[in-house]
Amino acid sequence: MSYQRSAFSVQLRKLRLKLDARPASPAGRRWQLEARLGFSLIEILVAATLIGLLSTIGFTGFQAVTRSGRDALRKSDLEQIRSALEIYKSENGAYPANSSTCQSDELTSDYINPYPDDPKPPFSYCYVRGASALSYDLCAHLENGSTTDQFCGAVDSCTSNCNYVVTNP
């Protein structure tokens, strides 16, 4: 082991002597400076570009996952509202009337507590009772759904402004 280390030291000294014996031309000095400095500008730019590209790919993937998660939460919330509406109908014989807030004021904490809100404002869930008291529409705006409708939650026009609708007969 000590023999290998000493042989390596001898070779390193010879290499240093050769480098020191080089002519002191401007090109030689530049080569010596480059050998002592860190990374070149091109290497740094390539590394920064790769980091930027990978972070962009990761960020867009993260956004897609969060949008899908919010859409799943919206569907789950509409299912909770639907269950509360069915309980209300079984007790009262009809679905609750519409209100100006696009949700029924008659669905008190006895039926659903608390009334769910859309996870991303300005959108909201919309309830519209049908022409007969035995039908309704529940609407939401899904982020991964159709982009044609932008104003989900408008009173009395729920089916035309939402891209996800739960309808009861």
For each residue, the residues with C-beta under 8 A, 3 or more apart:
1: 4 5
2: 5 6
3: 6 7
4: 1 7 8
5: 1 2 8 9
6: 2 3 9 10
7: 3 4 10 11
8: 4 5 11 12
9: 5 6 12 13
10: 6 7 13 14
11: 7 8 14 15
12: 8 9 15 16
13: 9 10 16 17
14: 10 11 17 18
15: 11 12 18 19
16: 12 13 19 20
17: 13 14 20 21
18: 14 15 21 22
19: 15 16 22 32
20: 16 17
21: 17 18
22: 18 19 28 32
23: 28
24: 28 29
25: 28 29
26: 29 30
27: 30 31
28: 22 23 24 25 31 32
29: 24 25 26 32 33
30: 26 27 33 34
31: 27 28 34 35
32: 19 22 28 29 35 36
33: 29 30 36 37
34: 30 31 37 40
35: 31 32
36: 32 33
37: 33 34
38:
39: 43 44 47
40: 34 43 44
41: 44 45
42: 45 46
43: 39 40 46 47
44: 39 40 41 47 48
45: 41 42 48 49
46: 42 43 49 50
47: 39 43 44 50 51
48: 44 45 51 52
49: 45 46 52 53
50: 46 47 53 54
51: 47 48 54 55
52: 48 49 55 56
53: 49 50 56 57
54: 50 51 57 58
55: 51 52 58 59
56: 52 53 59 60
57: 53 54 60 61
58: 54 55 61 62
59: 55 56 62 63
60: 56 57 63 64
61: 57 58 64 65
62: 58 59 65 66
63: 59 60 66 67
64: 60 61 67 68
65: 61 62 68 69
66: 62 63 69 70
67: 63 64 70 71 143 144
68: 64 65 71 72 144
69: 65 66 72 73
70: 66 67 73 74 119 120 143
71: 67 68 74 75 142 143 144 145
72: 68 69 75 76
73: 69 70 76 77 119
74: 70 71 77 78 118 119 125 140 142 164
75: 71 72 78 79 140 164
76: 72 73 79 80
77: 73 74 80 81 116 118 125 140
78: 74 75 81 82 125 138 140 164 166
79: 75 76 82 83 166
80: 76 77 83 84 112 116
81: 77 78 84 85 107 112 115 116 125 127 138
82: 78 79 85 86 138 166 168
83: 79 80 86 87 112
84: 80 81 87 88 107 111 112
85: 81 82 88 89 95 96 104 107 111 127 136 138 168
86: 82 83 89 90
87: 83 84 90 91 111
88: 84 85 91 92 95 96 106 107 111
89: 85 86 92 93 94 95 134
90: 86 87
91: 87 88
92: 88 89 96
93: 89
94: 89 133 134
95: 85 88 89 104 129 130 133 134 135 136 168
96: 85 88 92 104 105 106 107 127 129
97: 104 106 129
98: 102 104 127 128 129 155 156
99: 102 103 104 105
100: 155
101: 105 155
102: 98 99 124 125 126 127 128 153 154 155 158
103: 99 107 115 124 125 126 127
104: 85 95 96 97 98 99 107 127 129
105: 96 99 101
106: 88 96 97
107: 81 84 85 88 96 103 104 111 112 115
108: 111
109: 112 113 114
110:
111: 84 85 87 88 107 108
112: 80 81 83 84 107 109 115 116
113: 109
114: 109
115: 81 103 107 112
116: 77 80 81 112 125
117: 124 125
118: 74 77 121 123 124 125 140 141
119: 70 73 74
120: 70 123 143
121: 118 124
122: 153
123: 118 120 140 141 152 153
124: 102 103 117 118 121 152 153
125: 74 77 78 81 102 103 116 117 118 138 139 140 153
126: 102 103 137 138 139 140 152 153 154 155 158 161 162
127: 81 85 96 98 102 103 104 136 137 138 139 158
128: 98 102 136 137 139 156 158 159
129: 95 96 97 98 104 133 135 136
130: 95 133 134 135 136 137
131: 135
132: 135
133: 94 95 129 130
134: 89 94 95 130 169
135: 95 129 130 131 132 167 168 169
136: 85 95 127 128 129 130 167 168
137: 126 127 128 130 158 159 165 166 167 168
138: 78 81 82 85 125 126 127 165 166 167
139: 125 126 127 128 152 153 158 159 161 162 164 165 166
140: 74 75 77 78 118 123 125 126 152 162 164
141: 118 123 145 149 150 152 153 161 162 163 164
142: 71 74 145 163 164
143: 67 70 71 120
144: 67 68 71
145: 71 141 142 163 164
146: 149 163
147: 150 163
148: 163
149: 141 146 152 160 161 162 163
150: 141 147 161
151: 154 161
152: 123 124 126 139 140 141 149 158 161 162 163
153: 102 122 123 124 125 126 139 141 158 161 162
154: 102 126 151 157 158 161
155: 98 100 101 102 126
156: 98 128
157: 154 160 161
158: 102 126 127 128 137 139 152 153 154 161 162 165
159: 128 137 139 162 165
160: 149 157
161: 126 139 141 149 150 151 152 153 154 157 158
162: 126 139 140 141 149 152 153 158 159 165
163: 141 142 145 146 147 148 149 152
164: 74 75 78 139 140 141 142 145
165: 137 138 139 158 159 162
166: 78 79 82 137 138 139
167: 135 136 137 138
168: 82 85 95 135 136 137
169: 134 135
